[in-house]
Every structure is written in structure tokens, then in C-alpha cells.
């Protein structure tokens, strides 16, 4: 017979919703030195807290973590009444156990315990007249987890519909007629004989004459989608039963007509939905397998909003309230549920909303598009968010990380980011870039890599989806975070448009290596379509402008600012891709024409990584145009009102403004600080002038010596080289730049425009193009000189080779200057002990292999690899090539920090003559152009 540990049983029943938190407990010991005031640290001990949906327990103190976890699991099983025995009880045994549990609930012993349900029993004793002592059947069904688990053994459907517990409790109570009186028509229970006076006294039941009224804010969620969600006040008496107050608010005469949802939010939360049970539901008790959904459909209407929030079917109008009894106290627990709370719960049901709430920046943050490093990630981590998302919908994510090894490249050997290979894990490993035979453990320690897949199942183990990306990572934790983010991004896209055709949904899933079961997926997320349609209708009819989603990214491509103004002196310190920018900001709702302004959201120090998609696009676009110390003011159309109401402290006050006024959002931003990527920080700290400036100076000197008149900078970025050229007298008459980043090009355009207008240089024409440097554009063919500084390492190796072939065979400049990092120099850079945000204190393998200088680098070549690449290209296309560099020395190991290849075109050979190139081959888009003849016609195109 198989024996399962308590932890294994907990995992089998609760899956990922079981959360273990182990803490160290330090006990002091005698220090052996009388009079010494310093206490010595004793052995490290552990204590574990286990959180389950129904209960939270804390273990004792143990020497081993695993013992503490097993103890917590065992305590939880005892508290839930789960017998860890391996043999399943017979049907009769299950019924006998259920009857015994119901009997215990109506005992003197249970009344005085600290239990959420015993609080209802005590409160029921204070009800007036015939209602005294009456306990609604729905209360027993919901608030005793042990009873629910017993019913699950009788009927697994109880897992998805907890109200199926009610008929089983009714039948069990019928076998206890001497102890319990019941009413099947009205669904309540009452103990026949009064409790002993000493039991009542010890249970701290409120005495007459000391009544206190509590006014508790709650939310009315109407069933009709045409009605708005409203704030209500529950006036609850300390000597009464709060469920009677809720019943009255719902228009019911008896509390026994109220059904109660599962808790929403944390396991210990008392935030629940209360709604009226349809009569047919209450009366149809003839079958053990009561089909509540069909009964409800016959009389009530599905409350789409309430069902979406709770993750279970809610019918008719509902009250959202946070009130009840807990394990911690016999007193009634309550807290206000505001309209803001409600709207935050709504947006918190989507991946993007979960991230916004974790950052406390509903109107500024967006779910990032990539996970780079632990240090740069802000807010909840992807794995945590995915687990939260699944827990809300009673789904189970299963992560399967596995070790893999980097595939060796033959020619040239390259130091690439680790990729998945087909090498058997037990047969090979990497040590310093070489494949050697070893086991899994050794491979990990010597530079192995990880990939991770995740599968998501329903509580009944129905397959929902899986994601099996090809990407691999140096650390197991990074592989888990990245696969989690892929799933979150795909789900977030679905929530933006749940009505997307299945073909498009499949196509987007394929792009992220996601496979899903359409039938099960739609079944789980069916209510999203109802909510989506509501939001769509509200958007079309109202004054707010947004796309069709609840958690919508409202700064969409093509949307214009209503206004934009940047103030303050130019400090010269600007953000760049990969840098961390810190801003202070505020967002206000402004009513047009009336000059009314309501502050919605603000932060004194909000940090995000540029180009990671972690903020709304409009905000990042503005920040990219600022320098440190500058302030910006811009306004834009409204996002969906759900976001505004979730951000506003007084949501009720915002509603009339949004419905009757023409409003817009006004952002005020100050750029406080820019922390440059690790690559830039290392270069500035170790080289004077900084390595980036040395590269530019090398190129400028070569250009001056060549006496050329035309230049194109491939991968010009923010225009640092083109800008520097304007500081020196040269023979250049025409300059051009190409890049794929419109943000960088916009920055370059503004810098060049202001300098050229004030410059006395010989340059009479300047153009910036948006395009890929691996594509040919005839307008740049035949330039005198081309430059490509620290660009190719941001491409895949095959793309770098494609660029080399295109530029030397089609663009054919007389001279081409290419620079790229020297991987061999990284050992010097990374032994400098520079503190960096990318350093992970848990990464014990950092010292064993050099990291790339930038997380966006796809490869970094040694001198031999770079020489091989450049020489092959030069030979193939009739160019000569010379090698040099900057930073360090070419005469000593490990060479220059940045290696440079200068290609020079040779005499034209017959085989080099190519067919005429069409002048209409113009894939590049002009972003900005300037002419000395008419500088007024220069323009920036976004």
C-alpha cells in the first residue's frame, strides 16, 4: 500500500494554491563567558506557515525545513478534517462521517470554539423571536471546510459548485432529528434543545442593553448590465445577525434565502458576494445531485459582473461586502468595500491589472514585454502573477524546469546566449564554452542552461494550456519567470479582445509556443466575453475613448497627444534603451472648458526600465525626449473608465464627471535620475574618456582623414556619432542615419536639427531613415563612408552576416567601419567589482563565466571570431580589411575592449559589376530631413 506524506496529500488536494512560507528562528545560547553582554547565535531553526484557501496554520519549530513543512501540512489536514489514510472511505463511512460532523457543529463544544462558523451560531442566538438560533443552510455549506471536503468525497462536483453541499447537509441533519430541527422549504437548521447557560456565557455572546450599530460600506452589483454598480451602507447591530441586514438589502424576508460565494482575494479574506437563491433552487431537494445551474437558469438571470469577480455562477442582484467571523477572534470582522475597491478587484482579474496594482500605478504601468533581470524587474514577478491569476480561477499551474546545454557552433565558435539543444543532458555539459561528458549537476555548475515549460489545468485536471518555449537561460529562476511572462502576455492580449476569432488566437499562441484546448479554454474564460461586451457598449455610448477591453493599454500606436510641453534646461543626461529611469509623476482628470482638475494618481519616485514596455507608451515616449531635471506636461484622451475609477480615491465623485462631461487626463512628469545599463557604467568607470566616446572619436578621426563628402551611419541610434561630427570641421556635405527605433531617431532628429541650424559646417543635407540595416535602400548606395558602431552584437549572428553581405555588395561604400565588443576583455571589466543592478546575489556561478556586457546582446565575439567574420566578408566582396580598436592595447592580452574592422573597397573587378539597381527600391521611411537651402522644411515624423 502506498503511503503519502501530509505534504503530498496537501499538494494532491490543493495544488499551487498551497503556499508554504518557511522562516528562520534564531535562539540565543549561553556564550560561555560570564559577564559578556553579547548573546551568541544558536543553531538555525525553522518554522513554516501554510496558507490554504480555507485555513492558515503555523508549525512548531524544527531543525530542518522539510520537517517544518510536513508538520504544517499535518496540522492543516487535521484542521480540515482530512484523514491522511490511504484507503478511501466507503459510501456508508463517508455518510457516517458527515453525520458526525454535523452533530459536532451543533454541540456545546463547537459553540465556544474560535471558528468562522461558530461565530454565525453565536450571532444566530441573538436573533429575535422564531428566528432565534436559526442557521441558514448556505452558511454551513460555505463556512465549514471540513464539511465541504467530506461532501467532495460523496460528489466531486462539489469542487466546482459548493452549494451542492446543502442537500447533503439536509439529509445528514434529517438523521439527527432528535438534535436538529430543519426546514427543507426554507433551508435553515436549529438546535432543538437550548445550549447550557455556562456554554452561552463562555461564548461571549452579546448581552442585551449594550447594542452598538456599525455602518459598513458595501457594493450593490445589479444583475442587469444596464444598471450601474452602486455604493450601499449596511447598518449592522452588535446584538443582531449581519446576514439579516444583507437579506433586507437584497429585498429578502429571510436570511435563509441568501447564498454566499467563496472568499475573493486572499485565503483569509472575508470579502464575499451575497445573493438571493431562486425559489426553484431552494425547493428542488429531491436529488442528491442537485443541478443548481439549471434550477437557477429557470428563474434567475446570470449576474455576469458578480460571476466574473467570484469565479462561480452568481444569479440575480448581489451585495459585495467584507464582513464575517474569523479564526482569530470571536468578534465580528468587517471593513468597508468602496467603489474603488470594487474596480480594483475587476482590473485585478487580468494579468495586466495584477501588474498595475502590484506597482501602485494603474494609470502609468503596463505589463512588461520582457523579463531581463531580477534587479530591473519592478512589481510582482511573473511567476507570482501567474499563480495569482490561476488561483482566482481555481486553476493549477505546473512548472517543469529542466536543464539543457548550449549547442556548440563550428565556425566561428561563438559565445551566445544559451540556446536549447538536442544533446542528452546526462551525456554532455559545458565547461568554459566546451562540451564535455558529465552529469546534470556538473553541467549546471559549469555553464549549463535551463528552459521551462508550464501547463495549466482545471481543478478536475482538465488540460487548459501549455507553454513550451525554445528559449533557455543561465538560471532556472529566469526560465520560470520568462515562461510565466509569455503566458501572461498571451492571456492579457486575449482579455483585451475576448471575441477574437479562434484562428487569430491560435496564430498568436503559436508565436509564443503556446498550445491550448479551445473548448476548455473558452469554458474557463466564458464570462470575459460578457464583460468585454459591457465595456465595449459603455465605450461606444460614453465620452471616454478606449479600445475594447477592461485592462486596456490606452496609449496605442497612432494615437496623438492632446498637448505636450517639456520645460527646463537640457542637462545632457538622457535615458537610453535598457537604462533605469526614475520619475515623479501625477495624473489628474481634467474637465474641458470648466478648468476642474481631480488628482487621480501620483508617485514621488517611480522607476522603470526603458524599452521594456513597463509603462504606457505615451509616458515612455515623453521620457525618452527629456533630460534629467526637466519636467513635462502632456494630456491625452481617457482610457477605459474602469482604470480611472480604480485609481481615484473617491470613485463615486468621478462617475458623474465621466458620464456628463468631456474629460481628458493630464500628466505631469519630472525626470529625476537615469541609471545607465551595466555596459555603459563599466565603460565610463574604467576608461577615460569613456569607451563609447573613444569609439566615436576613432570614427571621427578616420572620417576627417578620408576627406569624404558623404556618410551613412548604420544603426545610428540617438545620433551620437552624427552629433559629434558637427563639432569638427570635415569635408562632409551629406550625412544619413538608419535605425529601427523611432524613439531614438526622434531624439537624434531634435539634436541634429538644433545643431545644424546653428552650425557653420559644410554639410548641406541630412536625412534620418527608419529601417532595418539588413535591407537595401538604393538612396544610400555608393556613399563614401559607412559606419556601424556597436550594433551587430544586438542582432543574431546570421543577421550580422547578412548585414555584412548587403552593405559590401549593394551599398558598397568606399570605406566601412565596424566595431563590436571583444568578449575576451569582459574578464577585466567584470573583475572590477563594480556594483551593478544586474548582479544577483543568489547567482553563485557568476565568477565561473563572463557575462555579456548588455542583456540585449545576442552574441559577443573573441578577436579570432571577429577576424574570421570580417576577413571572409572582405575576401568575398573585394575589400581589404584592417583591424584595430579602442580601450586597452592591441599589443597586450586580452587586446582592445572594443575591436574595430576598417573595410576598404578594392579596384572594381568584372565579377563585382552588378546589374543596375532600381531607384525605386526604397524600403526605408524618411523620419527627418534637413537641407541648408531651406532648413524650415525639416520635419520630425512619428
TORGUTI-254530 format. One record per residue (C-alpha): x, y, z. Coordinates in steps of 0.25 Angstrom, whole numbers, plus 2048, in hexadecimal, padded with zeros to 3 digits. Each point is the difference from the previous one (the first is absolute). Example, Ala and Ser with C-alpha at 12.3 -4.5 7.8 and 13.67 -1.06 7.14 Angstrom:
<pts>
8317EE81F80680E7FE
</pts>
This chain:
<pts>
80080080080580E7FC80380980B7FF80F7FE80680B8087F780B80680680A7F67FE7F77F47F17FF8047FF80F8018068017F27F77F67FB7F480780580480F7FF80B8007F680680E7FE7F68078098087FA80C80A80A80480C7FD80980880B80680C7FB80980780A80980C7FE8087FF80180F80D8038088017FC80E80B8068098097F780780A80180C80C8077FC8097F980A80680D8047FA80680D7FE80F7FF8008007F17F48097FB8007FA7F27F77F57FE8057F57F77F87FB7F57FA7F28027FD7F57F57F78047F57F27FB8017F48017F77F18038027F67FE7F47F38087FD7F77F87F67F58087F97F47F97FA7F48057FA7F87FC80D80A80180B80E8058048087F980A80E8028078097F48038097FE80C80F8028008097F67F980E7FE7FC7FD7FD7F27F88087F67F97F47FB7FC7FB80E7F980E8027F97FF7F37FB7F28037FB80480D7F880C7FA7FA7F77F67FC7F680B7FA80B8097F88057F47FA7F27FD7FC7FF80E7F980D8007F97FD7F37FC7F28058077F97F58057F280480D7FD7FA7FD7F17FF8037FB7F27F37F87FF7F48077FB7F47FF8097F47F87FC7F38077FC7FA7FD80E80C80480780080D7F97F28038048027FC80E80C8098017F780B7FA7F57FE80A80A80080C80680D7FB7F28077FF7FD7FB80E80D8068057FD80D7FA7F38018098077FC80C80380880D80F7FE7FD8008067F27F880D80480C80580980B7FD7F680780A7F77FA7FC7F37FA8097F57F37F78007FF80180F7FF80F7FF7F47FE7F87FA7F780A80280A80B7FA80B7F87F47F87FD7FD7FE80E7FE80F8017F58007F57F28048047F47F78027FF7F47F880D8037F98087FE80C80A7F57FE7FD7FE7F180C7FE7F87FF8017F08047F47F98098087F780880480C8037F28048037FD7F180A80B7FF80780280D8047F280480B7FB7F78007F28077F27FE7FC8028057F280C7F67FF7F77F48057F68047F680A8007F58037F18037F17FE7FD7FF8087F480C8067F97F780B7F980080780E80E8057FC7FA8097F57F380380780180180F7F18028017FE7F17FD8047FE80F7F28058047F87F37FC80B7F78077FF80880D7F18007FF8007F17FF80A7FE80B7F880A8097F47F77FE8077F480680280980D7F28048028017FF80F80B80B8007FD8087F47F38067FB8008037F17F78077F58037FB7F27F780A7FA80780C80680E7F980280380380E8057F880C7FE80280F8047F880C7F47FA80780580280F80680D80580E8018038057FF80E80180D80780E7FF8038037FD7F27F980C7FB80780980B80E7FA7FC7FD8037F180080F8037F28027F97FC80F8007F780380C7F48097FF80180F80380E8027F97FC8017F28098077F67FD8037F180B7FF7F67FE8067F38087F87F58028047F27FC7F67F67FE7FF7F17F37FC7F88037F97F47F37FF7F77FD7F47F87FC8097F480C8057F87F880D7FD80080480F80D8068078077FB80B7FD80880D80480280E7F77FB80B8018018107FE7F48097FB80580E8047F38087FD7FF80F8097FA8097F47F88067FB7FC7F38047F77F48068077F47FA7F67F67F280580480580E7FC8067FB7F37F37F87FD7F880D8028098087F77FD7F57F57F18028027FF7F28077F87FD80C8097F580680F7FE8017FE7F17FC7FD8057F280E8067FE80B7F87FA80F80480280C7FF7F780E7FB80380980B8058078097F680E8048018097FA80B7FC7F28067FD80880D7F880A7FA7F18028047FD8087F37F47F87FA7F48017F77F27FF8067F47FD7F77F27FB8007FE7F17FE7F57FD7F57F47F98068017F47F780E7FF8057FB7FF80F7F57F77FD8067F67F78077F780A7FB7F37FB80D7FC7F980E7FE8078068057F37F980D8008038087F380080E8068038077F37F47FA7F97F780480B80580E8017FF8027F17F17FD8007FD80C80980C80980280A8077F680F7FE80180780C80680C8017F780780A8087FF7F980D8037F27FA80C8067F980580580E7FD7F48088047F57F57F37F98037F18027FB7F980B8077F18027FD7F880D80280580D80780C7FE80980680780C80F80180180480180E80C7FD8097FA7FB80D8007F38088067F880B80F7FB8008097F680780780C8077F48068097F27FD8047FD80F7FD7F98037F280B8047F67FC80B7F680680A7F77FB80A7F57FF7FB7F280180D7F77FD8027F280F8027FE8027F28077F67FA7F68068067F480E7FB8047FA7F28027FB8017F280D8047F98087F780A7F97F47F88098027F480F7FE7FF80380F7FD7F780480B8077F880A80D8067FC7FA80E8017FB7FE80E80E7FA80480780D7FC7F58098058008077F37F37FD7F980180B7F680F7FF7FD8047F28017FE7F57F58047F180180E8007FA8037F97F380D7F98058077FB80D80E8058008067FE80E7FA7FF80E80680D8047FA8087F57F27FA8017F78088097F37FC8067FB7F18018087F67F97FA7F97F47FF7F28077F980680C7F68087F77FD7F37F87FE7F880D7F680C8057F98007F37FE7F08007FC80180F7F580A7FC7FA7F67F68037F380880A7FC7F680D7F880380D8047F980B7F680080E8047FD80A7F77FA80E8067FF80B7F77FA80F8017FE8058017F180D8037FA80580A7F68027FB7F280E8027FB8028087F480B7FB7F680580D7F88028098067FE7FC80F7F880A8077FC80480E7F18017FE7F480180A7FD7F18047F77F97F67F87F38018087F47FA7FD7F27FD80B7FB8087FD7F680A80180680E8077F580680A7FE7F580680E7FE80280D80780780E7FE80D80480780580D7FC7F97FF7F38047F27FC7F87F38008047F680A7FA7F38057FA80280E7F37FF8087F580980280580780C80E8027FB7FA8067F37F880A80880D8048088088027F37F88087F87F47F87FC7F28067FE7F17FF8037F38007F97F37FF8067F27FC7FB7F38028087F37F97FF7F38058067F57F78047F28028067FD7FA80E7FB7F47F980D7FF7F87FA8047F380B8057F77FF80F7FD80D8047FA80F7FE80080C8097FC80D7F97FC80980B7FB80D7FD7F980880B80880A7FB80A80680880C80C7FF8087F87FF80D7F47F88037F880B8068028087F47FA7F57F77F47FF8097FE80F8008018017F17F67F57FD7F680680A80180E7F97FD7F97F37F47FA8057FC80D8078028087F37F87F77F87F480080A80180F8017FE8017F17F47F78017FA80880B80180D7F77F87F97F67F97F38057F88007F380C7FD7F77FE7F57F68057F380380A8007F480680D8058017FB80E8077F37FB80A8087F880480980C8017F48088097F97F680980C8008037FF80F8017F08007F27FF8077F77F57FE7F28008057F37F88007F58097FA7F47FA80780680080E80680E7FE7F38067FB7F97F980C80980680A80080E7FB7F28017FA7FC80B80980B8097FB7F88017F37F480680880880A8078078047F37F38037F97FC80880C80C8087FF7FF8027F17F280580180480A80B80B8057F87F88027F37F580780880880880A80A80B7FE80D7F88048087FB7F58077F38008017F27F97F77F58038067FA80D80080280F80F8008038038087F380D8077FC7FA80D7FD80D8067FA7FE7F97F28098027F47FA80B7F87F980780B80580E80180280980D7F680B80280C80880580E7FF80480A80A80680E7FD80580680A80980E80280780F8017FB8067F57F98097F88098057F77F57FD7F48097F67F87F87F97F28018047F57F67FB7F27FE8037F780C80280C8097F880180D7F980E8017FA80580D7F580A7FE7F68088097F28017FA7F28038027F37FE7F87F48088017F28007FA7FD80D7F97F28047FB8018087F47FB80F8007FE80080F80E7FF8057FD7F680A80B7F78048007F380980C7F98047FF7F17FD80E7FA80280E80580480E7FB80380C80780680A7F57FA7FB7F77F580B7F77FA7FF7F87F38097FB7F58008077F37FC7F87F47FA7F48087F28047FE7FE80280F7F880D7FF7F68067F78068047F27FC80E80180880280D80C7F97FB8008087F380080D80880B7FB80A8097FC7F480080F7FC80480580D80D8028088027FF80F7FA80B8077F58047F57F18008027F67FC7F67F18037FF7F77F87F77F17FD7FE7F97F57F97F37F97FE7FA7F880B8037F18027F47F78047F980680C8037F380880E8048017FC80E8047F77FB80B80A7F680580A80B8017F780B8067FF8018107F18057FE7FB7F77F57F280580380380E7FD8077FD7F37F47F87FA7F780D7FD80C8077FA8037F47F77F27FF7FB7FC80E7FE80D8087FD80A8007F580D7FC80880E7FC7FD80D7FC80880B80A80380E7FA80480B80880780D7F980080E80480580C7F77FC8087FE80D80B7F67FC8057F77F58087F48048087FB7F38017F27FC80B7F88068088017F380080F80080380180F80C7F67FF8068087F47FF80D8078067FB80D80C7F97FA8038097F480380F7FE7FA8057F87F57F58008017F57F67F48057F880680D7FE80E7FA7FC7F87F87F57FA80D7FB80D8078008077F57F87F58007F68008107FF80F7FF7FE7FF7F67F57F68087F980880D80180C7F97FA7F87FA7F57FB80D7FA7F37FA7FC7F38087FD7F57F68037FE7F780D7F57F78048007FA80F7F97F38007F97FE80E80280F8037F77FF80D7FF80D80680A8067F780C80180980A7FE7F47F980A7F77FF80A80B80F7FF8038038027F17FA80E80180A80480B80C7FF7F68038067F27FF7F57F67FE7FF7F17F27F98027F58067F87F57F68027FD7F780C7F67F58027FC7F780B7F87F38017F97F980C7F47F88047FD80880C7F780B7FD80280680E80F8007FE7FE8067F37F780B80680B80380A80A8017F57F88097F77FE80A80B80F8018048048017F17F680A7FD80480A80A80F7FE7FD7FF8017F17F880C80180A80780880C7F97F980A8067F68047F27FB8017FC7F17F47F78027F48037F77F87F48017FC7F780C7F67F48007FB7F680A7FA7F37FC7F77F68078047F27FB8087F380280F8017FC7FE7F27FA7F78057F68058087F47FC80E7FC8058067F380080E80680C7FD8088087F87F680E8057FC80380980C80E8038038017FA80E7F77F78098017FE80F7F97F680980580180E7FC7F680B7F47FC7F88027F27FA8007F980E7F28048027FC7F77F48007F17FF80D7FB7F97FA7FC7F37FA80F80080D8068028067F77F47F48057F880380E80380F7FF7FC7FC7FA7F37F580A7FD80980C80380C7FB7F97F97FB7F37F480A7FF80380D80880F7FF7FC80680B80880F8047FD8037FE80F7F87F880B80380180E7FA7F58098027FF80F7FC7F580A8037FC80F80C7F78027FB7F480880E7FD80680080E8067F47FD8098087F980A80780D8037F38088007F97F680980C7FF80A7FF80F8037F67FD80B7F680B7FB7F37FF8087F57FE7F57F27FF8018017F37F78087F980A7F77F58078067FC80E7FA7F27FE8087FE7F380B7F88058057FD7F280380E7FD80F7FE8028017F47F87FD8067F27FF80E7FA7F38077FE7FD8087F480180F8027F28027FC7F47F78027FB8047F280D7FA7FA7FD7F47F880F7FC7FF80E80680380C7FB7F880E7FE80380B8067F88017F37F87F18007FD7FF80E7FC80D7FF7F77FA7F47F97F38067FD80680D7FB80A7F97F77F67F77FA7F780C7FC80C8087FB8057F57F77F27FD7FB7FD80E7FC80E8057FB80380980C80D8008097FE80180F80980580B7FE7FD80F80180A80B7F880480D7FF80980C8017FE80F80C7F880480B7FC7F78017F77F380E7FC8057FC7FA80D7F67F68047F58007FF80080A7F57F780C7FE7F38028087F98037F38057FA7F37FF8077F38017FC7F280280A7F57FC7FB7F28058077F47FB7FD7F28097FB7F68018027F17F47FD7F88017F27FA7F77FA7F57F97F780A7FD80B8097F78077F67F27FE8047F38037F87FB80E8017F880280D7F28057FF7FF80F8057F27FC8058067F680A7FC80980D7FC7F780C80580B8097F780A80680580E8017FE80580E80780D7FF8088087F680780D8008068097F580880C8017F98067F47F38008088017FC80E7F28048037FB7F37F98067F780A7F67F78077FF7F580A7F67F57FD7FB7F780B
</pts>
